[in-house]
Amino acid sequence: MNKRFIISGGGTGGHIFPALAIANQIKKEVPDADILFIGAENKMEMKRVPDAGYPIEGLKIYGVSRDFNLKGIMSNLKLPFVLLKAYNKAKKIIRFFNPDVVIGVGGFASGPALRAATALKIPAVIQEQNSYPGMTNRWVAKKVQKIFVAYEGLEKYFPKEKIVLTGNPVRAEISQVVKKREEAFEYFGLDPNKKTILVMGGSLGARSINQTIASNMDTFNNPQLQLIWQTGELFYKTLPPHWIQIQSENIKIVPFIQRMDHAYSVADLIVSRAGALAIAELTLIGTPTILIPFPYAAEDHQTMNASALSTHGAAIMIPDSEVHSQLIPNLTALLEDEERAIQMGEKMKQFSFPNAIEDIVNAILNLKK
């Protein structure tokens, strides 16, 4: 049985939360396993991973700049040297830790770590969250043993024989949302007899969604509706004091939701971005959802994520450019059409992978060094 593991990658919650889910499941299966993370210096994993109880080493690494100004050009010119230095440091870390398997979850640090692992003949795997693979995972795909994916059709980007369709791992508490409904309504101070709308744009918020909700608050000043609005820290700080004070029994405005399991438990309808982690959680809980893809995601992968659901009637997709005119009419129509909402939720669940984390970790544990 394997005992030592390195998990590399991060940069966003969409990479970090699946990585932590994998680490937690490994510890569940192999309680005495040693797990080390490799992340990018100054990125959120350098705080989130230690907070979750795991050690982490940082690499000085960044991605390709898409800015064509002088700063962006200079950054790209330096990138090969930055990558080489990160690769050499990753190699030293891996040699010293001597893992049985190295697991890459995407993000800047994942590439050098996986390249170093394969150069040292250590088994390596990729967990790709999106319907369009990131540059890092495409770069290392030919060198790893297995590639765990959440969408069909990725043989366009990865060697077909290495692909394993598992779905994305989600936080363990998300799968228990149905059992926590009463506790969840008490947590938010909401009424279980009213329709509850959950609006979220990821931990950093979503400007277009926030602005639309802010300019349509009259819609939610309805005694039959309740709103939980996660604005993100930056947008929350821009709200004038009277906005915070308008919160009532029906309206809850928060910068960040600590208990997403409770938020999912109370929600009758959800408005969300279309990141891979959000999609994995939303398909698992099966709540009717309006997806608004972030238009500047790499290779527009959020639109691809959302399209995979909306084309089958499992969600409503609204382009970010149309959110101001289309969100409230679609939201209102869905609230009024209960039959359609139920059908959407049922179709959404058909895209879920409830055993994703177990399948991924079992495959990892069966790799031979």
N, C-alpha and C positions, 0 to 999 in steps of 0.2 A: 504494500500500500504506500502510495506517495505521501511524503511528510512535509516537504518544503516547496513553497510556491511563491512566485513573484507575479504580481498583477501590475501592469503598466498602462498608463494613459490618464486621461482626465481632461481638464479645461472647462468643462461644463457639467451641470448636473446630469445631463443625458448620458455622459460617459461615467461619471463618478458613482451614481446610484446603482447602475448595473454591476459595476466593479465591486461595490460593497456587498451587493446581494450575493455575488459569486463567493466572495470571501466568507460571508456568514454561513453560506450553505456548506462550504468546504469544512469550516469549523464544526458544523453540525454533524457531518459525516465522519470527520477525522478530528476529534477534539484536541489531540496533541499536535496538530499541524502547525508549522511555522509559516507565517505569511508576511511578506514584505511588499510594499507598494513602491513603484517608481513613478514620479510625477514631474510636472514642469514647475520650475521655480516661479513664485509669485502668482500661481494659479490657485483656484479655489480648493483643489485637492490637498494642498499643503496644510489646510486647516481642517477640512471635512474628514479626511482620512484619520488623522490622530484623534479627532473628536469621537470617531467611531471605535477607537481602541486599537488601531493598527499603526505600526511604524512605517515611515515613508522616507525615501531618498529623493532629492530634487535634482533635475537636470536643467541647465540653462539652455532653453530651446524655445523656438517660436516657429510659426508657419510662414508660408509664402504670402507676401503683401500684395494685395490687389490694387493698391494705390500707385498711380503712375507719376506721383510727385517725386522730388529728389530724395526725400526721406524713405519712401517706399522702394525706390530703385537701389539705394545704398543698402537697405535692409536685405533685399534679395541677393545682392552681390556678396554680402557677408554670410548668407545662409549656409553655403556648403561647408565653410569653416566651423560654423556653429554646430552643424550636424555632425561633423567629424569629431569635434570635442565632446559632444553629448554621447556619441557612439562609444568613444574610448572610456568615458566615465561609466557608462552603462555596463560595459564589458568588465570593468574592475569590480563593480557592485555584484554582478552575476557570478563572477569567479569566486569572490569571497563568500557569498551567500550559498552558492552551489545548489540551486533549486532543482527539483525534479521536473517541473514544468513552468514555463513562462506564459502568462495569459495577457494578451493585448486587447484593450477595449476601445481603442481609437483615441485620438488626441495627440498632441505634439510629442509627448514623451514615449508613446507607444512604439513608434517607428525605430528609433535607435535601440531601444531595449529588445525588441523582437529580432532585429538584425544581429545584435550582439549575441543573443541566445542561440540563433541558428548557426552563427559562425562557430560557436563553442559546442555545437552538436547536442544542444539541450532541446528537448521537445517543446514546441511552441504552438499556441492556438490563438485564433482571433475570434472575438465576439463583435460582430457587425450589427449595429442597431438599426440602420436605415435602409430604405429601398434603393438608395444610390450610395454606394460605399464611399467613404472618405478617402482622400489621397493617401494617407498613411497606410491604411489597410490594403489598398490596391498595390502599394509599393512593396509590401512584404508578403503578399498572398502566396506567391510561388514557393516560399521558403518554409512555410509552417505546415504542421501535420493536419489540422482541422480548422474549418471556418464555420462558426455557428451563426446562422442568419435568421432573420425574422420575416423575410419576404421571398416569394418565389421569383425565379427569373434572374438570379444574380450570377448565373453561369456566364453571363455577358462580361462580367468583371473578374470573376474568380475561377480557378480550376474546378471543373464540375465534380471531379472525384473527391475533392476535399470538403465540399459543402454539406452541412448538416442543418436541415430546417428544424429549428428548435423554438423559435420565437424569442422575444426579449425577456430577460429576467426582471422581475419587479420586486419591490420591497415586500417582505413577508406579511406585514400588517395589512397591505392592500387587499389580499385575498380573503381577509376576514371582515370586510366592511359590512356585509349583510347582518352579521351577528352583533353589531355595535350600534344599531340605529337609535335606540333609546338613550344610550350614553352619549351619542354624538349630538342629538338635539339638545341635551342638557349642556354639553360643552359650549355650544354656540348660543345658547339661550333662545332657541327658535321653537316654533310651534309645529309639531308633526302633522297637523291637519291642514297646513298651507303648502302651496307649491313653492319649492325652493330652487332658485337659480344660482349656480356657481359660475363665476367669471374669473378666469385665471389666464395669465400670459407667461407662465414660467416664473422662476424665482426672481428674475430681474424685471418682470412686468412686460407689457406690450403697449407701446404708445398709442397705436391706432385704436386698439380695443378700449384702452382707458379713456381716450378722448371721446369715443362714441358713447360709452356708458355715462361719462360725466355730463355730456350734453343732452342726455335723455333720461335724467333721473326721475322725471314725472312718470315714466313708464313703471317705475318700481315703487312709487308712492301709491301702492294699491294694497288695500287691506287683505287681499287674497294671495298676495305674493310676498316672498322673502328673498333677499339678495345677500349672498356672500361674495364680496368683490376683493380679490387679491390684486393689489395695484403694483406690487414691486416696491422696493425701498426708495428708488429715485423718484418715481412719480408721487409716492405718498408724501415725500418731503415738499413737493411743490403745491400740495393741496392747501388752500387757505383754511384758517382755523374753523370757519363756519362749516366747511365741508365735513370735517371730522365730527363736529357737533351735531350734524344732521342725522347721525346714526341713531337708530331707534330699535324697537323690538323687531322690526322687519328688515332693517338694512344694517349690515355689518361691513365696514370698510377696514381692511387690514393690509399692511405692507407685505406680510408673508404668513402663510398658513403652516404652522408647525405640525398639526395633525391632519395630513391629507386624507388619511383613512376616515376620519370623522367627516371631513368635507364631502368626500364621495358618498358617505353613508346617507347624508341628508339631502343630497342633490337630486332633483327631478329632471333637471336639464342643465347641461354644461356648455360653456363657451370657452374654447381653449385654442392655443397654438397647436401645431401638429408635429412636435418633436417626437422622436422614437420612443422615449420613455413615457411621455403622455399617452401616446397611442397604445402602448402595451398595457398601461393601467386602465385606460378607458375601455378597451375591448374586453378586459377581464371583468370589469364591473357592469358593462352593458347598459350604461345610462345614455339616453338620447343626447347627441352632441352636435354642436355647430363648431366646425374647425376653420380657423383662419390662419393659414400657413404664413410663417415669417418669410417674406419675399427675398431676404438677403442671405438665407442659409446657403451653405456651400452647394453649388450645382442645383439650387432650388429643390433640395431633397424633401423639404417639408410639404411642398405641393405634391410631390410624388407619394409621400406617406398618406396624405389626406385623400388623394385621388383613388388610391387602392381601396378605400372605404366608401367614398361618396359614389363611385360608379356602380356599386352594388347596393345602394340605398341604405348603407349602414351609418351614414353621417351626412350632414349638410356641409359643403365646402363653400366658403366665401373668400374670394381673393382679397388680399389686404387693401388693394386700391378701391374696393367697393364696400368696405366694412361700414363706412359712415352712412351709406344709403341703404344697405341691405341687411345689416345685423338685426336691427329692431323689428323690421317687418317679418323676417324669417323666424325670429325668436317668438314673436307674438303668435304667428300662424302655428308654430309647433306646439305652443302651450294650449292652443284652442283645438288642436287635432290630436286627441289622445290616442286614437287608433294608430295613426302614423307613428307617434312617439313610441308606442309599445313595439311596433314592427321594427323600427330603427334599432331599439335596444336589443331585440332578439337577433337581428342580423349582425350587430356589432359583436356580440358574444361569439358568433361563428368564426370570427377572425382572431380569437384569443388562443393563447397557448398556456393553459393553466399549469402545466408541468415543465415549463421552460427551464427553470433554474435546476430542477432535479436532473433533467436530461443533459444539460450542459455540464454540470459537475460530475455526473456519473461518467460521461465520456472523458473528462479531464483525468479523473482518478484511474481510468483504465489505460491511459497512455503509459508506455514503457520508456524509461530513460535509456 
